[in-house]
Amino acid sequence: MTKSRYLKTLVRAALITGFALGTSVGSPALAVLPTLSVPAASVSTLNDVYLLGPGDLITIEVFNVPEYSGEQRVLANGNINLPAVGQLSVSGLTLAQAELAISEIYRSEVRYPQITVNLLTPRQLRIALTGEIHAPGQYTLPVGGEGQFPSLIEAIKLAGGITQAADLKRVEIQRRVENGGTQRVVSDLAALLTQGDLTQDFPLRDGDSITITQMDEIDLQMSRQIALSNIGPDDEEAISVAVVGEVFRPGTYNYASRTTSGQSINNGDANIVQQPGRLTVTRALQLAGGVKPLADLRQVEVRRTTRLGESNTISLNLWQLVESGDRDQDLILQEGDTIVVPTNLTASSEDISLLTATNLSPDSIAVNVVGEVEQPGPVAVAASTTLNQAVLAAGGFNRRAKETVALIRLNPDGTVTQQSFEVDLAQGLNPEGNPILQHNDIVVVDPNAAARLTDGLSNILGPFLQILPFGNLF
């Protein structure tokens, strides 16, 4: 042994002896460790010191004693079987602490034991994910080649992605550290998504507990970023949402994204609509038959339940989407959302005209034009059709028509209203003279005075004309 190596051995032995002073050989792992307790605290960097545990494969080198050296698997009880001395608990120890513990237990066999411990194959990681995650629970992640530990993002993907209510600025990781302490660090995944800060994607360790906290207030822009990122929920998984209020077909709709053209398929008892892209509020309104003319697009609500069971209401102004193209208002939906479209009882004719001209309204509505028109009966017209246009769609007035028509409307509450309008085909949109029609409206065109007189005379004189000799002349 060289002089420098001999001095190094003496110093190391002195350190080991100092730690072991007053302790017994039978319990070296507990005796040599300081009893420092580390409280849980929020810090900016995670302690990445590896703690040994069941399943780890390590190599132990006892200098100049090859028969004591070799590979050791940490057993389920946290022990390793050492030649000549038996079992030693190393669970929860760092590699440096394991070296000290093994050195202490080998002092009965080797005068100045010099130990080197290396991690050969790390054990699989068991981690827990809670909070605003698609599938919270415990997960097992393998360690990659050359000791490449899985990262926070990988764990989130494995659990199905985060929900749109997640606060990406406050993703908490709690970790066990040496000496029985715990450490808590906050990861800002928003910085990763918006700035590409990869330092926020922490490598994980066995036993880590990840909490995805909830946003205090829904941020529409951040919600959209989450939904479109690769840490959001799976866009191909079917979701169920409800649409109520001022839509033509309120109810529950099942939707799944696909990359080809849309179609409806049957999955058990539920029809699932498959279309390209994610389900947004406007797409859900279209699935529900479109909005009615009195829909209040400025106060649309999405009611959403968080993973903690709390109910959140997200207010949307779809007029901003229609007028200025604010796509943040077109919220991407998730499982269990309910869309509420309120009624605008003070809607102006301009508002109704604008609304019915958008793709949020149905492509066509059905109205019934009866009486003195060329083609009486039901007609399919655009949602923005006015009274004049409906008359023209039915072929226009015949020569017997009266220019004052009746508009009969079936209201949602079951009541019926009737209004009379003087038709002027040259008149534009006007709620007093040429209103926009609604689905199932009935337009009645009565006969004019001359037609009524002719019909009356025909009813009176008709029977006599049939029996008179010259009746066939008329």
C-alpha positions in Angstrom: 0.0 0.0 0.0 1.4 3.4 -1.0 2.0 6.1 1.6 -0.8 8.4 0.3 -3.3 5.6 0.1 -2.4 4.5 3.6 -3.0 8.0 4.9 -6.3 8.2 3.1 -7.3 4.9 4.7 -6.4 6.2 8.2 -8.4 9.4 7.7 -11.4 7.5 6.5 -11.2 5.0 9.4 -11.0 7.9 11.8 -14.2 9.4 10.4 -15.9 6.0 10.7 -14.7 5.6 14.2 -15.9 9.1 15.1 -19.4 8.3 13.8 -19.5 4.9 15.5 -18.2 6.1 19.0 -20.4 4.6 21.7 -22.4 2.4 19.3 -22.8 -1.3 19.0 -21.9 -3.3 16.0 -25.2 -5.0 16.0 -27.1 -1.9 14.9 -24.7 0.2 12.9 -27.2 1.5 10.3 -29.1 3.4 12.9 -26.2 4.3 15.1 -24.0 6.1 12.6 -26.7 8.4 11.2 -27.3 11.9 12.6 -30.8 12.4 14.1 -31.4 15.6 12.1 -35.0 16.1 11.2 -35.8 18.0 8.0 -39.2 19.6 8.0 -41.4 19.8 4.9 -40.8 23.2 3.2 -41.3 24.7 -0.2 -38.0 25.2 -2.0 -37.0 25.9 -5.6 -34.9 22.8 -6.2 -35.4 19.2 -5.4 -32.9 17.1 -3.4 -31.8 14.5 -6.0 -29.8 12.4 -3.6 -30.8 8.8 -4.2 -32.2 6.8 -1.2 -31.8 3.0 -1.4 -34.8 0.8 -1.1 -36.2 -2.7 -1.9 -35.4 -3.8 -5.4 -32.2 -1.8 -5.9 -29.3 -3.6 -7.3 -26.0 -2.3 -6.0 -22.3 -3.2 -6.2 -20.2 -3.3 -3.0 -16.4 -3.2 -3.3 -14.4 -4.0 -0.2 -10.8 -2.9 -0.9 -8.4 -5.8 -1.1 -11.1 -8.2 0.0 -12.7 -9.5 -3.2 -14.5 -12.3 -1.4 -16.6 -9.7 0.4 -17.2 -7.7 -2.8 -19.9 -8.2 -5.4 -23.5 -7.4 -6.4 -26.3 -7.1 -3.8 -30.1 -6.9 -4.3 -31.9 -4.9 -1.6 -34.5 -7.3 -0.2 -38.1 -6.6 0.4 -37.4 -5.9 4.1 -34.7 -3.3 3.1 -31.8 -5.5 4.0 -28.8 -6.8 2.1 -26.9 -10.1 2.9 -23.3 -9.4 3.5 -20.7 -12.2 3.4 -19.4 -13.2 6.9 -21.5 -10.6 8.8 -25.1 -11.3 7.7 -27.9 -8.9 7.1 -27.8 -5.1 7.2 -30.6 -2.6 6.7 -29.8 0.0 4.0 -33.4 1.1 3.2 -33.6 4.9 3.2 -29.9 5.4 3.2 -27.9 7.4 0.7 -25.0 5.6 -1.0 -22.5 7.5 1.2 -24.4 6.5 4.3 -24.5 2.9 3.1 -20.8 2.9 2.7 -20.4 4.1 6.3 -22.8 1.5 7.6 -21.1 -1.4 5.8 -17.7 -0.1 6.9 -18.8 -0.2 10.5 -20.3 -3.7 10.4 -17.1 -5.0 8.6 -14.8 -3.6 11.3 -15.1 -7.0 13.1 -13.7 -8.7 10.0 -11.4 -6.2 8.4 -9.0 -3.9 10.2 -9.6 -0.7 8.2 -12.5 -1.5 5.8 -12.6 0.7 2.7 -16.0 0.4 1.1 -17.3 1.7 -2.2 -21.0 1.4 -3.0 -22.4 2.1 -6.5 -26.0 1.9 -7.8 -26.1 -0.6 -10.6 -29.8 -0.9 -11.4 -32.4 1.4 -9.7 -35.7 0.0 -8.6 -39.0 0.9 -10.3 -40.6 4.1 -9.0 -43.9 4.2 -7.2 -45.4 7.6 -7.2 -48.7 9.1 -6.3 -50.7 11.8 -8.3 -53.6 13.7 -6.8 -55.6 16.8 -7.6 -56.6 18.1 -11.0 -55.3 15.0 -12.9 -57.4 12.8 -15.2 -56.8 9.6 -13.3 -55.4 10.2 -9.8 -53.8 7.4 -8.0 -50.6 5.4 -7.5 -48.4 4.6 -10.6 -45.3 2.5 -11.2 -42.7 3.9 -13.6 -39.6 2.0 -14.8 -36.2 3.7 -14.8 -34.7 4.1 -18.2 -31.3 2.9 -19.5 -28.2 4.3 -17.8 -30.2 5.4 -14.8 -32.4 7.8 -16.6 -35.2 8.6 -14.1 -38.7 9.4 -15.3 -39.8 13.0 -15.2 -42.8 14.9 -13.9 -44.2 15.3 -17.4 -44.0 11.6 -18.0 -45.9 10.8 -14.8 -48.6 13.3 -15.7 -49.0 11.7 -19.2 -49.2 8.3 -17.6 -52.1 9.5 -15.5 -54.1 10.7 -18.5 -53.1 14.3 -18.4 -54.2 17.3 -16.3 -57.6 18.9 -16.3 -58.2 22.5 -17.5 -58.8 23.6 -13.9 -55.1 22.8 -13.0 -52.9 25.6 -11.8 -49.7 24.9 -13.7 -47.8 27.5 -11.7 -48.3 25.4 -8.5 -47.6 21.8 -9.2 -46.3 20.4 -5.9 -43.8 17.5 -5.4 -43.2 16.1 -2.0 -40.2 13.9 -1.5 -38.6 11.8 1.2 -35.0 12.9 1.9 -32.2 11.4 4.0 -32.5 11.2 7.8 -36.3 10.7 7.6 -37.1 14.3 6.5 -39.4 15.5 3.7 -39.0 18.2 1.1 -41.6 20.0 -0.9 -40.9 21.9 -4.2 -43.2 23.8 -6.5 -42.9 23.3 -10.2 -44.0 26.0 -12.6 -45.2 24.0 -15.6 -46.7 27.2 -17.1 -43.1 28.4 -17.7 -42.3 25.1 -19.4 -45.3 25.5 -21.8 -44.9 29.2 -22.5 -41.1 29.6 -22.3 -39.7 26.1 -22.8 -38.2 26.1 -19.3 -37.1 22.4 -19.0 -35.8 22.9 -15.5 -39.4 22.7 -14.3 -39.7 19.1 -15.5 -38.1 17.6 -12.4 -36.7 14.0 -12.5 -38.7 11.8 -10.0 -37.7 9.5 -7.3 -39.4 6.5 -5.7 -42.1 7.6 -3.2 -42.6 11.1 -4.7 -46.1 12.5 -4.2 -47.3 14.9 -6.9 -50.3 17.3 -6.2 -51.8 19.2 -9.2 -53.4 22.2 -7.5 -56.6 23.9 -8.7 -56.7 27.4 -10.2 -58.3 30.0 -7.9 -60.0 31.5 -10.9 -60.4 30.0 -14.3 -58.0 31.5 -16.9 -59.6 31.0 -20.3 -56.3 31.4 -22.1 -54.4 29.0 -19.9 -57.3 26.5 -20.0 -56.9 26.5 -23.8 -53.2 26.1 -23.6 -53.6 23.1 -21.3 -56.2 21.4 -23.5 -54.0 21.8 -26.6 -50.7 20.7 -25.0 -49.4 17.1 -24.7 -50.0 17.2 -20.9 -53.8 17.8 -21.3 -56.4 15.1 -21.4 -56.4 12.5 -24.2 -58.3 14.2 -27.1 -59.4 10.8 -28.5 -61.3 9.7 -25.3 -65.1 10.1 -25.5 -66.6 12.7 -23.2 -70.2 13.5 -22.2 -71.5 17.0 -21.9 -75.0 18.5 -21.4 -76.4 21.5 -23.3 -79.5 23.3 -21.9 -81.4 26.6 -22.4 -82.0 28.4 -25.7 -81.0 25.6 -28.1 -83.2 23.6 -30.4 -82.2 20.1 -29.0 -81.2 20.4 -25.4 -79.8 17.2 -23.8 -76.7 15.2 -23.2 -74.2 14.6 -26.0 -71.3 12.1 -26.2 -68.3 13.1 -28.3 -65.0 11.7 -29.4 -62.3 13.3 -31.5 -61.1 11.7 -34.7 -58.8 12.6 -37.6 -61.2 11.7 -40.4 -64.7 13.0 -41.4 -67.3 13.1 -38.7 -70.0 10.5 -38.2 -72.2 9.1 -35.5 -71.4 5.6 -34.1 -73.1 3.5 -31.5 -71.2 2.5 -28.4 -73.4 0.3 -26.3 -76.4 2.4 -25.2 -75.0 5.8 -26.1 -74.5 7.3 -29.6 -71.1 8.9 -29.8 -70.5 11.7 -32.3 -67.0 11.5 -33.8 -65.6 14.6 -35.5 -62.1 16.0 -36.2 -60.8 18.2 -33.4 -61.7 18.7 -29.8 -65.2 19.5 -28.5 -65.7 23.3 -27.9 -68.6 25.3 -26.7 -69.6 26.4 -30.2 -69.3 22.8 -31.5 -71.5 21.6 -28.7 -74.1 24.2 -29.5 -74.2 23.0 -33.1 -74.6 19.4 -32.0 -77.6 20.6 -29.9 -79.3 21.9 -33.1 -78.0 25.5 -32.8 -79.1 28.4 -30.7 -82.5 30.0 -30.9 -83.0 33.7 -31.9 -83.5 34.8 -28.3 -80.3 33.1 -27.0 -78.1 35.5 -24.9 -74.6 34.8 -26.2 -73.1 37.4 -23.9 -73.9 35.4 -20.8 -73.3 31.7 -21.7 -72.1 29.6 -18.7 -70.1 26.4 -18.5 -70.6 24.6 -15.2 -67.7 22.4 -14.3 -67.0 20.1 -11.3 -63.4 19.9 -10.1 -61.6 16.8 -8.8 -62.3 18.0 -5.3 -66.1 18.0 -6.0 -66.3 21.8 -6.1 -68.6 23.4 -8.7 -67.1 26.2 -10.9 -69.0 28.4 -13.2 -67.1 29.8 -16.2 -68.7 32.8 -17.9 -68.3 33.2 -21.6 -69.1 36.0 -24.0 -69.6 34.4 -27.4 -70.4 37.8 -28.9 -66.7 38.5 -28.6 -66.0 35.4 -30.6 -68.6 36.4 -33.3 -67.6 40.1 -33.5 -63.8 40.1 -32.9 -62.8 36.4 -33.2 -61.8 36.0 -29.5 -61.2 32.2 -29.6 -60.5 32.1 -25.9 -64.3 32.4 -25.4 -64.8 29.2 -27.3 -63.8 27.0 -24.3 -62.6 23.5 -24.9 -64.9 21.2 -23.0 -64.1 18.3 -20.7 -66.0 15.3 -19.3 -69.1 16.3 -17.3 -69.4 20.0 -18.4 -72.8 21.6 -18.7 -73.5 24.5 -21.0 -76.3 26.9 -20.1 -77.6 29.3 -22.8 -79.8 31.9 -21.1 -82.7 33.8 -22.8 -82.3 37.4 -23.9 -85.8 38.9 -23.3 -84.7 42.3 -24.5 -83.0 41.2 -27.7 -83.1 43.8 -30.4 -83.9 43.0 -34.0 -80.3 43.8 -34.9 -79.1 41.2 -32.3 -81.4 38.6 -33.6 -80.4 39.3 -37.2 -76.7 39.0 -36.4 -77.3 35.8 -34.3 -79.3 34.0 -36.9 -76.7 34.8 -39.6 -73.9 33.0 -37.6 -73.1 29.3 -37.8 -74.3 29.0 -34.2 -77.9 29.0 -35.5 -79.3 26.0 -37.4 -78.7 25.8 -41.1 -82.5 25.9 -41.7 -85.8 26.1 -39.8 -89.2 24.9 -40.7 -92.1 27.3 -41.1 -95.7 26.8 -42.4 -97.2 29.2 -44.9 -100.9 28.5 -45.5 -103.7 30.2 -47.3 -103.6 32.3 -50.4 -100.1 31.6 -51.7 -99.0 29.7 -54.8 -97.4 26.8 -52.9 -99.0 26.5 -49.4 -97.5 24.2 -46.8 -94.3 23.7 -44.8 -91.1 25.2 -46.2 -87.5 24.9 -45.0 -85.8 28.3 -44.9 -82.6 29.8 -43.5 -82.6 30.7 -39.8 -82.4 34.4 -40.7 -85.5 34.3 -42.9 -87.9 37.2 -42.6 -91.7 37.1 -43.0 -91.5 38.5 -46.6 -88.9 35.9 -47.6 -91.1 33.1 -46.2 -94.0 34.3 -48.3 -91.8 34.3 -51.4 -90.5 30.9 -50.5 -94.1 29.6 -50.7 -94.4 31.0 -54.3 -95.7 34.5 -53.3 -99.3 35.7 -53.1 -101.9 34.5 -55.5 -104.4 36.9 -57.0 -106.9 36.2 -54.2 -104.5 37.1 -51.3 -104.9 39.8 -48.8 -101.7 41.7 -48.1 -102.3 41.6 -44.3 -101.1 38.3 -42.9 -101.2 36.7 -39.5 -98.1 35.3 -37.8 -98.9 32.6 -35.2 -96.0 31.6 -32.9 -95.8 28.7 -30.5 -93.9 29.9 -27.4 -91.6 27.7 -25.3 -94.0 28.0 -22.3 -96.8 26.5 -24.3 -98.7 29.7 -25.0 -99.6 30.9 -28.5 -99.2 34.5 -29.8 -100.8 36.0 -32.9 -99.8 39.2 -34.7 -100.9 40.8 -37.9 -98.5 42.4 -40.4 -99.1 44.5 -43.5 -96.8 42.8 -46.0 -94.7 45.1 -48.2 -92.3 43.0 -50.3 -90.0 46.0 -50.8 -89.5 46.4 -47.1 -86.3 45.3 -45.4 -85.9 43.7 -41.9 -88.3 45.5 -39.6 -89.7 44.0 -36.4 -92.9 46.0 -36.9 -93.5 45.0 -40.5 -91.1 42.3 -41.5 -89.8 40.3 -38.5 -87.4 37.4 -38.5 -89.2 34.1 -38.2 -88.6 31.3 -35.7 -88.8 27.6 -36.0 -92.4 26.3 -36.3 -93.9 29.7 -37.0 -97.2 29.7 -39.0 -97.9 32.4 -41.5 -101.6 32.6 -42.5 -102.5 34.5 -45.7 -106.2 35.3 -45.8 -108.2 36.0 -49.0 -108.9 39.6 -49.9 -112.4 41.2 -50.0 -113.1 40.4 -53.6 -112.1 36.7 -53.1 -114.3 36.5 -50.0 -117.3 38.0 -51.9 -116.8 35.6 -54.8 -116.5 32.7 -52.3 -119.7 33.8 -50.5 -121.7 34.1 -53.7 -120.5 30.8 -54.9 -121.5 29.2 -51.6 -125.0 30.7 -51.9 -125.7 30.4 -55.6 -123.8 27.2 -56.2 -126.6 24.7 -55.4 -129.2 26.7 -57.5 -126.9 27.0 -60.4 -126.5 23.2 -60.5 -130.3 22.5 -60.9 -131.1 25.3 -63.3 -131.2 24.5 -67.1 -128.6 27.1 -67.8 -126.5 26.3 -64.8 -124.0 24.4 -66.9 -123.2 27.6 -68.8 -121.5 29.0 -65.7 
